[in-house]
């Protein structure tokens, strides 16, 4: 149960869910170029990576 609570509170999880939803929506909604949704997906991946680095620094004790 604690794992599920941690997952629901995870910013990385919700960003990943957003990325999947936006990829599906932009794939089937006309009017969006492929570059637009790929750019948004790339930005979300950068955010997830930054949050992962932040979490790792906090666990190691580098965060002030």
C-alpha positions as CSV (number, residue, x, y, z in Angstrom):
1,X,0.0,0.0,0.0
2,X,2.9,2.3,0.7
3,X,4.2,1.8,-2.8
4,X,0.9,2.8,-4.3
5,X,0.8,5.9,-2.1
6,X,4.4,6.8,-3.2
7,X,3.4,6.3,-6.9
8,X,0.4,8.5,-6.7
9,X,2.5,11.3,-5.0
10,X,5.3,10.9,-7.6
11,X,5.8,13.9,-9.9
12,X,7.7,11.7,-12.3
13,X,4.7,9.3,-12.5
14,X,2.2,12.0,-13.3
15,X,4.5,13.6,-15.9
16,X,4.8,10.2,-17.6
17,X,1.0,9.7,-17.5
18,X,0.7,13.2,-19.1
19,X,3.3,12.3,-21.8
20,X,1.4,9.2,-22.8
21,X,-2.0,10.9,-22.9
22,X,-0.7,13.9,-24.9
23,X,1.1,11.5,-27.4
24,X,-2.2,9.6,-27.9
25,X,-4.3,12.8,-28.2
26,X,-1.9,14.5,-30.6
27,X,-1.6,11.4,-32.7
28,X,-5.4,11.2,-33.4
29,X,-6.3,14.9,-33.3
30,X,-5.7,16.6,-36.7
31,X,-4.1,20.0,-36.9
32,X,-1.0,19.3,-34.7
33,X,2.3,18.7,-36.5
34,X,4.5,15.8,-35.4
35,X,7.2,18.3,-34.3
36,X,4.8,19.9,-31.8
37,X,4.0,16.7,-29.9
38,X,7.5,15.4,-30.1
39,X,8.8,18.7,-28.7
40,X,6.3,18.5,-25.8
41,X,7.3,14.8,-25.2
42,X,11.0,15.8,-25.1
43,X,10.3,18.6,-22.6
44,X,8.4,16.2,-20.4
45,X,11.4,13.8,-20.6
46,X,13.8,16.5,-19.5
47,X,11.5,17.4,-16.6
48,X,11.4,13.8,-15.5
49,X,15.1,13.6,-15.7
50,X,15.6,16.8,-13.7
51,X,13.2,15.5,-11.0
52,X,15.1,12.2,-10.9
53,X,18.4,14.0,-10.4
54,X,16.8,16.2,-7.7
55,X,15.5,13.0,-5.9
56,X,18.9,11.3,-6.2
57,X,20.7,14.4,-4.8
58,X,18.2,14.5,-1.9
59,X,18.8,10.8,-1.1
60,X,22.6,11.2,-1.2
61,X,22.4,14.3,0.9
62,X,23.7,16.8,-1.6
63,X,20.6,19.0,-1.5
64,X,20.8,22.0,0.8
